[in-house]
């Protein structure tokens, strides 16, 4: 993708961005990943809830909802609202290890590297269980 993106003019890049921004947000009917999923550990709901709404000031971690919105979706940031836990955990771990580096100003890399393994799993499972959706209940409850 990088060679194609590098060949675009500023106007072309703006046109491509506008095109994708205008596309409807709907689940892919061919995507067979399970969503919502169950929480493997009920404690993860509280751990994730704290990080999503308050962050951790002692470590300089902003709340997840500051960028991703209170329900895991906001225009301009990747949606977390309907992603499965496995995918989200892979992305968080990718940012933490530096394998994924497409975040502006190192924002996600600097946050993910500070998260504990339990916090990474808790966040992935929280969103993967659909708990970011208003009036959501964990799968299996």
C-alpha positions in Angstrom: 0.0 0.0 0.0 2.9 2.4 0.8 4.1 2.6 -2.8 0.6 3.4 -4.0 0.1 6.0 -1.3 3.4 7.7 -2.0 2.5 8.1 -5.6 -0.7 10.2 -4.8 -0.7 14.0 -4.9 -2.1 15.9 -2.0 -5.4 16.4 -3.8 -5.6 12.7 -4.7 -4.9 11.8 -1.0 -7.7 14.1 0.1 -10.1 12.6 -2.5 -9.3 9.1 -1.3 -9.8 10.1 2.3 -13.1 11.8 1.5 -14.3 8.7 -0.4 -13.6 6.4 2.5 -15.0 8.8 5.0 -18.3 8.9 3.1 -18.7 5.1 2.9 -21.4 3.6 5.2 -20.2 1.9 8.3 -21.7 -1.6 8.2 -20.4 -5.0 9.1 -18.9 -7.1 6.4 -21.3 -9.9 5.6 -18.4 -12.2 4.8 -16.7 -11.6 8.2 -17.4 -14.7 10.2 -15.5 -13.7 13.4 -17.5 -14.1 16.5 -18.8 -10.9 18.0 -19.7 -10.3 20.8 -17.5 -12.7 22.7 -17.6 -13.7 26.3 -15.2 -12.2 28.9 -12.7 -14.8 30.0 -12.4 -13.1 33.4 -15.1 -10.9 34.9 -12.5 -8.7 36.5 -11.5 -7.5 33.1 -14.7 -5.5 32.8 -13.6 -3.3 35.7 -10.0 -3.0 34.6 -11.0 -2.0 31.1 -13.8 0.3 32.3 -11.3 2.3 34.4 -8.8 2.6 31.5 -11.5 3.6 29.0 -13.2 6.2 31.1 -10.4 7.6 33.3 -7.1 6.3 31.9 -4.2 6.3 34.4 -2.8 9.6 35.4 0.1 8.1 37.3 1.4 6.6 34.1 0.3 9.5 31.9 -2.3 7.3 30.1 -5.3 9.2 28.7 -8.7 7.4 28.7 -9.3 5.4 25.6 -12.5 7.3 25.0 -10.5 10.5 24.6 -9.6 9.3 21.1 -12.0 6.4 20.4 -15.2 7.9 21.9 -17.3 6.7 24.8 -18.8 3.9 22.8 -15.7 2.8 20.9 -16.5 4.8 17.8 -15.9 8.3 16.7 -15.3 9.8 13.2 -11.6 10.1 12.6 -10.4 7.3 14.8 -10.4 3.5 14.3 -13.6 1.9 15.6 -13.3 -0.5 18.4 -17.0 -1.0 18.9 -17.5 -4.1 16.8 -14.1 -5.7 16.7 -13.4 -9.1 18.2 -11.1 -9.5 21.1 -8.4 -11.5 19.2 -8.0 -8.9 16.6 -7.9 -6.0 19.1 -5.3 -7.8 21.3 -3.1 -8.4 18.2 -3.3 -4.7 17.4 -2.6 -3.5 20.9 0.4 -5.9 21.1 1.5 -4.8 17.7 1.6 -1.2 18.9 3.4 -2.2 22.1 6.1 -4.1 20.2 6.5 -1.5 17.5 5.4 -4.0 14.8 2.5 -1.7 14.1 3.6 1.9 13.7 0.9 3.7 11.8 -0.3 5.9 14.7 0.2 9.6 14.4 2.8 11.0 16.8 3.4 7.6 18.4 0.2 7.9 20.4 -0.9 4.3 20.5 2.7 2.9 20.7 3.5 5.1 23.8 0.2 4.0 25.5 0.3 0.3 24.5 3.8 -0.2 25.7 2.8 0.9 29.2 -0.2 -1.4 29.5 0.3 -4.6 31.5 -0.6 -7.9 29.9 -3.8 -8.1 31.9 -4.8 -4.6 30.9 -4.2 -5.4 27.2 -6.4 -8.5 27.5 -9.0 -6.6 29.5 -9.4 -3.9 26.9 -9.5 -6.4 24.0 -12.1 -8.5 25.8 -14.2 -5.5 26.9 -14.6 -4.2 23.3 -14.8 -7.8 22.0 -17.7 -8.5 24.3 -19.6 -5.5 22.9 -19.5 -3.7 26.2 -18.8 -0.4 24.6 -22.2 -0.3 23.0 -24.9 1.6 25.0 -26.9 -0.7 27.3 -24.6 -3.6 26.5 -24.3 -6.7 28.6 -21.4 -9.2 28.3 -22.1 -12.2 26.1 -23.2 -15.1 28.2 -24.7 -13.0 31.0 
